[in-house]
Amino acid sequence: MKKLLMASAATALIAGAAAADDVKIGVILGFTGPIESLTPAMAGGAELAMKEVSDSGKFMGGSTVTPVRADSTCVDAAAATAAAERLITSDGVKGIMGADCSGVTGAVLSNVAVPNGVVMISPSATSPGLSTVEDQGMFFRTSPSDARQGQVMAEVLIEQGYKSAALTYANNDYGKGLSDSIASAFKALGGEITVTTSHELGKADYSAEVGTLASGGGDILIVAGYVDQGGPDIIRTSIDTGAFDVFALPDGMIGAALEDNFGDEIEGSIGTVPGSEAADSSMVVKMVAETGADATGPYIGESYDAAALIMLAMQAAGSTDSADYAAKIMDVANAPGEMIKPGELGKALEILAAGGEIDYVGATAVELIGGGEAAGGYREIVINGGKITTAKYR
């Protein structure tokens, strides 16, 4: 797949040099809503990659890259669709880094990206349903599907000795897909889901939901929700009423707000978040933290990688038109080719300009399979001393 004729690449890039320009890339994330504490750092990761490419002077004949932010809200499909439309029609973006939450990502993809033929790479939309969505080859993601996360969470629960669990999930595509995946995998390993209930976001009182969960019993409560809305209130109500004191927390619940809100009140609670022992996002996280953003949450490296893949694919195609570069994304992401790590985007651009091949490893050990799915691993976390700590990688 990765056979670029050197002469063709040179011709394309000579043409690009004559038309050096400022290329706009959309960054659509939930800057308001239930994960708003996580998204500034995610945006920072993507924008770090864009700055690195611009500063190299080696992109598309000297072109620069400018990020354009838009608010997906994470949960309001209509607002996300309108925001994405503005990115394309008013701002003229040539690709979209995002969206973040699965429901709004599906809406933006179906209503905006596919009809307009614009590439989207999500760093965090993990619903299994997105694996089979009709995307016309325009959608990719740098985080693995929750079909995998459900299996990992079930394995962690069983290995930690939990035989039964109550389960609550955010009432949307992300929550429902993840809930189904966890429940199915846990049951297959011999575990028992005592009761399952959904919860709406932004309610003032979750005592009814917690009462239902408590009535079923269980060794642990699985909260497949969001760290800024709904999820913390369910945990707080559970603790205050004595319903549960230990929790299993998937990726949407992992962030500094968890430590700030609960500390050692949830000591021993467990969780899962995308991550690989082979990955090294330390440089990206450090540089994002230096901007003042809270870089303790997930998907920062995945955001850097999503933006990087868009720009590297453009360079490989010698074009910023999605119709031209979409087919190059799988090529630059996978072997064969020279391995490219964070901070080496200028080097990658040079190789592609010379007609060579790259294998973009990036911050998260990127490997794309199937129709653009990430074949990633997971980091098992445990709350120890009131802090989110890494137990191991899976």
C-alpha positions as CSV (number, residue, x, y, z in Angstrom):
1,M,0.0,0.0,0.0
2,K,2.9,2.3,0.8
3,K,4.5,2.5,-2.6
4,L,5.0,6.2,-3.5
5,L,6.9,6.9,-6.7
6,M,9.6,9.3,-5.9
7,A,9.1,11.3,-9.0
8,S,5.4,11.6,-8.3
9,A,6.0,12.8,-4.8
10,A,8.6,15.3,-5.9
11,T,6.2,16.7,-8.6
12,A,3.4,17.0,-6.1
13,L,5.5,18.8,-3.5
14,I,7.1,21.1,-6.1
15,A,3.5,22.1,-7.0
16,G,2.8,22.5,-3.3
17,A,5.8,24.8,-2.9
18,A,4.4,27.1,-5.5
19,A,1.2,27.4,-3.5
20,A,2.5,27.5,0.1
21,D,-0.5,28.5,2.2
22,D,-2.0,28.4,5.7
23,V,-3.9,25.1,6.1
24,K,-6.7,25.1,8.7
25,I,-7.5,21.9,10.7
26,G,-10.6,21.7,12.9
27,V,-10.3,20.7,16.6
28,I,-13.8,19.8,17.7
29,L,-14.1,18.7,21.3
30,G,-16.4,19.1,24.3
31,F,-15.1,22.4,25.7
32,T,-18.4,22.5,27.6
33,G,-20.3,19.6,29.0
34,P,-19.5,16.4,30.9
35,I,-15.8,16.1,30.0
36,E,-14.9,19.8,29.8
37,S,-12.0,19.3,32.3
38,L,-10.3,16.9,29.9
39,T,-10.6,18.7,26.6
40,P,-8.2,21.7,27.0
41,A,-5.3,19.2,27.3
42,M,-6.6,17.1,24.4
43,A,-6.8,20.2,22.2
44,G,-3.4,21.1,23.4
45,G,-2.0,17.8,22.2
46,A,-3.4,18.3,18.8
47,E,-2.3,21.9,18.5
48,L,1.2,20.9,19.7
49,A,1.5,18.6,16.6
50,M,0.3,21.4,14.4
51,K,2.8,23.8,15.8
52,E,5.6,21.3,15.4
53,V,4.7,20.8,11.7
54,S,4.4,24.6,11.0
55,D,7.7,25.3,12.8
56,S,9.5,22.7,10.8
57,G,8.9,24.6,7.5
58,K,8.8,21.3,5.7
59,F,5.0,20.9,5.3
60,M,3.5,21.1,1.8
61,G,6.1,23.4,0.3
62,G,6.4,25.7,3.4
63,S,2.8,25.9,4.3
64,T,1.7,26.5,7.9
65,V,-1.1,24.9,9.9
66,T,-3.6,26.7,12.0
67,P,-6.0,25.0,14.4
68,V,-9.6,26.1,14.6
69,R,-11.5,25.1,17.7
70,A,-15.2,24.2,17.9
71,D,-17.3,23.0,20.8
72,S,-18.9,19.5,20.4
73,T,-20.5,19.8,23.9
74,C,-19.8,16.0,24.0
75,V,-23.6,15.3,24.3
76,D,-25.6,17.7,22.1
77,A,-25.7,16.2,18.5
78,A,-27.4,19.3,17.0
79,A,-24.9,21.7,18.5
80,A,-21.9,19.5,17.4
81,T,-23.3,19.2,13.9
82,A,-23.7,23.0,13.7
83,A,-20.2,23.6,15.0
84,A,-18.7,21.2,12.5
85,E,-20.7,22.8,9.6
86,R,-19.1,26.1,10.6
87,L,-15.7,24.6,10.6
88,I,-16.1,23.4,7.0
89,T,-18.2,26.1,5.4
90,S,-17.1,29.2,7.2
91,D,-13.6,28.4,8.4
92,G,-12.6,26.2,5.5
93,V,-10.9,23.5,7.4
94,K,-9.2,20.7,5.5
95,G,-9.6,18.0,8.1
96,I,-11.1,17.5,11.6
97,M,-9.4,16.3,14.7
98,G,-12.3,15.0,16.7
99,A,-15.0,14.7,17.7
100,D,-14.6,13.3,21.2
101,C,-17.7,11.6,22.6
102,S,-19.2,8.8,20.5
103,G,-22.7,10.1,20.0
104,V,-21.7,13.5,18.7
105,T,-18.9,12.0,16.7
106,G,-21.4,9.8,14.8
107,A,-23.6,12.8,14.2
108,V,-20.8,15.0,12.9
109,L,-19.6,12.1,10.7
110,S,-23.0,11.3,9.2
111,N,-24.3,14.8,8.9
112,V,-21.2,16.9,8.0
113,A,-18.0,15.0,7.3
114,V,-19.3,12.4,4.9
115,P,-21.6,14.7,2.9
116,N,-18.8,17.2,2.6
117,G,-16.1,14.6,2.0
118,V,-13.9,15.7,4.9
119,V,-11.6,13.4,6.9
120,M,-12.2,13.0,10.6
121,I,-9.8,11.4,13.1
122,S,-11.2,11.0,16.6
123,P,-8.9,10.6,19.6
124,S,-11.5,9.3,22.0
125,A,-14.8,8.2,20.4
126,T,-14.8,4.6,21.4
127,S,-18.3,3.2,20.8
128,P,-18.2,-0.2,19.1
129,G,-21.0,1.1,16.8
130,L,-18.6,3.4,15.1
131,S,-16.7,0.4,13.8
132,T,-19.3,-0.4,11.2
133,V,-20.7,3.1,10.4
134,E,-20.9,4.1,6.8
135,D,-18.0,6.6,6.5
136,Q,-17.0,6.5,2.8
137,G,-13.4,6.0,4.0
138,M,-13.4,9.4,5.8
139,F,-13.3,8.3,9.5
140,F,-10.4,7.0,11.7
141,R,-9.7,6.9,15.4
142,T,-6.5,6.7,17.5
143,S,-8.2,5.1,20.5
144,P,-9.4,1.5,20.5
145,S,-13.1,0.4,20.5
146,D,-14.9,-0.2,23.7
147,A,-15.4,-3.7,22.6
148,R,-11.9,-4.1,23.7
149,Q,-12.2,-2.0,26.8
150,G,-15.2,-4.1,28.0
151,Q,-13.0,-7.2,27.8
152,V,-10.2,-5.6,29.7
153,M,-12.4,-4.2,32.4
154,A,-14.0,-7.7,32.9
155,E,-10.6,-9.3,33.2
156,V,-9.5,-6.7,35.8
157,L,-12.6,-7.3,37.8
158,I,-12.2,-11.0,37.9
159,E,-8.5,-10.9,38.6
160,Q,-9.1,-8.5,41.5
161,G,-11.6,-11.0,43.0
162,Y,-14.9,-9.3,42.2
163,K,-17.5,-11.9,41.5
164,S,-20.6,-9.6,41.2
165,A,-21.1,-6.0,40.2
166,A,-23.8,-3.4,39.8
167,L,-23.5,-1.3,36.6
168,T,-24.7,2.2,35.7
169,Y,-24.0,3.9,32.4
170,A,-24.5,7.4,30.9
171,N,-27.6,7.2,28.8
172,N,-26.0,7.8,25.4
173,D,-24.1,5.9,22.7
174,Y,-20.9,5.8,24.6
175,G,-22.4,4.6,27.9
176,K,-24.7,2.0,26.4
177,G,-22.1,0.5,24.1
178,L,-19.5,0.3,26.9
179,S,-22.1,-1.1,29.3
180,D,-23.1,-3.8,27.0
181,S,-19.4,-4.7,26.3
182,I,-18.5,-4.9,30.0
183,A,-21.6,-6.9,31.0
184,S,-21.1,-9.4,28.2
185,A,-17.4,-9.9,28.9
186,F,-17.9,-10.1,32.7
187,K,-20.6,-12.7,32.4
188,A,-18.5,-14.7,30.0
189,L,-15.8,-14.9,32.6
190,G,-18.2,-16.1,35.3
191,G,-19.1,-12.8,36.9
192,E,-22.6,-11.6,37.7
193,I,-24.1,-8.2,36.9
194,T,-26.7,-7.8,39.7
195,V,-28.5,-4.8,38.2
196,T,-28.0,-2.4,35.3
197,T,-29.4,1.1,35.2
198,S,-28.8,4.1,33.0
199,H,-28.4,7.7,34.3
200,E,-29.0,11.0,32.7
201,L,-26.4,13.7,32.8
202,G,-26.7,16.9,34.8
203,K,-29.4,15.8,37.3
204,A,-29.5,17.4,40.8
205,D,-30.3,14.1,42.5
206,Y,-29.3,10.6,41.8
207,S,-30.7,8.9,44.9
208,A,-33.2,6.9,42.9
209,E,-30.6,5.5,40.6
210,V,-28.3,4.6,43.5
211,G,-31.2,3.1,45.4
212,T,-31.9,0.8,42.4
213,L,-28.2,-0.2,42.2
214,A,-28.0,-0.8,45.9
215,S,-31.1,-3.0,45.9
216,G,-29.3,-5.4,43.5
217,G,-26.2,-5.6,45.6
218,G,-22.8,-6.5,44.3
219,D,-19.1,-6.4,45.3
220,I,-18.4,-3.2,43.3
221,L,-20.2,-0.5,41.3
222,I,-19.2,0.0,37.7
223,V,-19.7,3.6,36.6
224,A,-19.6,3.9,32.8
225,G,-20.0,7.7,32.7
226,Y,-18.2,11.0,32.7
227,V,-15.9,12.6,35.2
228,D,-17.5,16.0,35.1
229,Q,-21.2,15.2,35.0
230,G,-23.3,12.4,36.5
231,G,-20.6,10.0,37.4
232,P,-19.2,11.9,40.4
233,D,-22.7,12.5,41.8
234,I,-23.5,8.8,41.6
235,I,-20.2,8.0,43.4
236,R,-20.9,10.7,46.1
237,T,-24.4,9.4,46.7
238,S,-23.2,5.9,46.9
239,I,-20.6,6.7,49.5
240,D,-22.9,9.0,51.6
241,T,-25.6,6.3,51.7
242,G,-23.3,3.4,52.2
243,A,-24.5,1.7,49.1
244,F,-21.0,1.2,47.6
245,D,-17.5,2.2,48.6
246,V,-15.4,0.8,45.8
247,F,-15.9,1.5,42.1
248,A,-14.8,0.3,38.6
249,L,-14.2,3.3,36.4
250,P,-13.7,3.2,32.6
251,D,-11.9,5.9,30.6
252,G,-14.6,8.6,30.7
253,M,-14.3,8.7,34.5
254,I,-10.5,9.0,34.6
255,G,-9.2,12.5,35.2
256,A,-7.8,14.9,37.9
257,A,-11.4,15.8,38.9
258,L,-11.7,12.2,40.2
259,E,-8.8,12.8,42.6
260,D,-10.0,16.3,43.5
261,N,-13.5,15.2,44.3
262,F,-12.8,11.9,46.2
263,G,-9.1,11.3,47.0
264,D,-8.8,8.3,49.3
265,E,-12.6,8.0,49.8
266,I,-12.5,5.7,46.8
267,E,-9.2,4.0,47.8
268,G,-8.7,0.7,46.0
269,S,-11.1,1.5,43.1
270,I,-10.0,0.3,39.7
271,G,-10.2,1.6,36.2
272,T,-9.1,1.3,32.6
273,V,-7.9,3.9,30.1
274,P,-6.2,3.5,26.7
275,G,-2.5,3.1,27.0
276,S,0.4,1.0,26.0
277,E,3.7,0.1,27.6
278,A,5.3,0.5,24.2
279,A,3.9,4.0,23.9
280,D,5.7,7.1,25.2
281,S,3.5,10.2,25.5
282,S,5.7,11.8,28.1
283,M,7.1,14.5,25.9
284,V,3.6,15.5,24.6
285,V,2.1,15.5,28.1
286,K,5.0,17.5,29.5
287,M,4.7,20.2,26.8
288,V,0.9,20.4,27.1
289,A,1.3,20.7,30.9
290,E,3.7,23.6,30.3
291,T,0.9,25.6,28.6
292,G,-1.0,25.5,31.9
293,A,-3.5,22.8,30.9
294,D,-4.3,20.0,33.3
295,A,-2.5,17.2,31.6
296,T,-3.4,14.4,34.0
297,G,-6.4,13.1,32.0
298,P,-6.6,10.7,29.1
299,Y,-6.4,11.1,25.3
300,I,-3.7,13.8,25.1
301,G,-1.3,11.5,23.2
302,E,-4.2,10.2,21.0
303,S,-5.1,13.8,20.1
304,Y,-1.5,14.6,19.1
305,D,-1.4,11.5,17.0
306,A,-4.8,12.2,15.3
307,A,-3.6,15.6,14.2
308,A,-0.2,14.3,13.1
309,L,-1.8,11.6,11.0
310,I,-3.9,14.1,9.1
311,M,-0.9,16.3,8.3
312,L,1.4,13.4,7.4
313,A,-1.2,11.9,5.1
314,M,-1.5,15.3,3.4
315,Q,2.2,15.4,2.9
316,A,2.2,11.8,1.5
317,A,-0.6,12.7,-1.0
318,G,0.9,16.1,-1.9
319,S,-2.6,17.5,-1.3
320,T,-4.8,19.0,1.5
321,D,-7.9,17.6,-0.2
322,S,-9.5,14.8,1.8
323,A,-10.4,13.0,-1.4
324,D,-6.6,12.7,-2.0
325,Y,-5.1,12.2,1.4
326,A,-7.7,9.9,3.1
327,A,-6.3,6.9,1.4
328,K,-2.8,7.7,2.8
329,I,-3.7,7.7,6.5
330,M,-3.4,3.9,6.8
331,D,-0.1,4.0,4.9
332,V,1.6,6.6,7.1
333,A,0.3,4.9,10.3
334,N,1.6,1.4,9.6
335,A,4.7,-0.5,8.6
336,P,6.7,-0.6,6.4
337,G,8.7,2.5,6.8
338,E,11.0,4.4,9.2
339,M,9.5,4.6,12.7
340,I,8.4,8.1,13.7
341,K,8.1,9.1,17.4
342,P,6.7,12.3,19.0
343,G,8.9,15.3,18.2
344,E,9.9,13.8,14.8
345,L,7.2,15.2,12.6
346,G,9.7,17.3,10.7
347,K,11.8,14.3,10.0
348,A,8.7,12.4,8.8
349,L,7.8,15.3,6.4
350,E,11.3,15.2,4.9
351,I,11.1,11.4,4.3
352,L,7.7,11.7,2.6
353,A,8.9,14.7,0.5
354,A,11.7,12.5,-0.8
355,G,9.3,9.7,-1.7
356,G,10.1,7.5,1.3
357,E,7.9,5.6,3.7
358,I,7.2,6.1,7.3
359,D,5.6,4.0,10.1
360,Y,4.1,6.6,12.5
361,V,4.4,5.2,16.0
362,G,3.6,8.5,17.7
363,A,2.8,9.1,21.3
364,T,0.4,6.1,21.6
365,A,2.1,3.3,19.6
366,V,-0.3,3.9,16.7
367,E,-1.4,0.9,14.6
368,L,-4.5,1.1,12.5
369,I,-6.4,-2.0,11.5
370,G,-9.5,-2.7,9.5
371,G,-11.2,0.4,8.3
372,G,-9.1,2.8,10.4
373,E,-9.6,1.2,13.9
374,A,-6.9,1.6,16.5
375,A,-5.4,-1.6,17.7
376,G,-4.4,-0.2,21.1
377,G,-3.8,-1.5,24.6
378,Y,-5.1,-0.4,28.0
379,R,-3.6,0.9,31.2
380,E,-5.0,-0.6,34.3
381,I,-5.3,2.0,37.0
382,V,-5.9,1.8,40.8
383,I,-6.7,4.5,43.3
384,N,-3.8,4.4,45.7
385,G,-3.3,7.0,48.4
386,G,-6.1,9.0,46.8
387,K,-4.2,9.2,43.5
388,I,-4.7,7.6,40.0
389,T,-1.8,5.2,39.7
390,T,-0.8,2.6,37.0
391,A,-1.1,-1.0,38.0
392,K,0.0,-2.5,34.7
393,Y,-0.6,-2.4,31.0
394,R,-2.8,-4.9,29.0
